[in-house]
């Protein structure tokens, strides 16, 4: 049995004689997986982010496996990218979109005069019209596309030079595996601040930059605008990303199952 966090994982309590594995996606483990590990119900824990190991008591050999988070097969094998000046900006707000990003990004881009900048913005269901209006209101003349969903994420990542996004575990893991830099604005009230910690993991490795949503809005707009125009830093992010070795997380997990 493999559990993936959340309180549904506590079903493992009803199977004390089974071999039970957990896959922890975030930088800080959820309560359910920490409970199961303390009660010694887990045979192994696969870590999406290695720093999550700080929250476990290592009682068994190979109990913690730094596997990384598995990503969709369609995203595997993207080519490395070298950036001197970035032109393609992708904004993704998750499957539901992000109202905060939908309002923030047009304000940021409205103060940037760079005709070569192209924009794709995924806004979420029922947010397309209001997001388009925000772009028009801020007099953005760059080539831009607003969509509720992105059906082909591989193509979107291949197209992108820089991504603006939230700090969800799978989003951050995808960025690392496809080697794309990002400006990450984590949701500030996520449980245990896990989005902030996920994003810091990305930033500390020199892959991109983190911005705090609950900072002064005018400073946030100014700082994000400055980063979009800072080609030197973006180039350095890609130098670090291209040093990152690709790990096939799915294979690591499968190879460590006692089956």
Secondary structure, DSSP 4 states (H G I P E B T S, - for coil): -EE-SSGGGGGGGG-TTS--EEEE-SSS--HHHHHHHHTT--SEEEESSGGGGGGS---STT-EE-------GGGTTPPP---SS--EEEEE--TT--HHHHHHHHHHHTT---TT-EEEEE--TT-HHHHHHHHHHTT--SEEEEES--S-HHHHHHH-SEEEE---HHHHHHHHHHT-EEEEEE-TTSGGGHHHHHHHHHHHTTSEEEEETTS-HHHHHHHHHHHHT-HHHHHHHHHHHTTSPP--HHHHHHHTS--
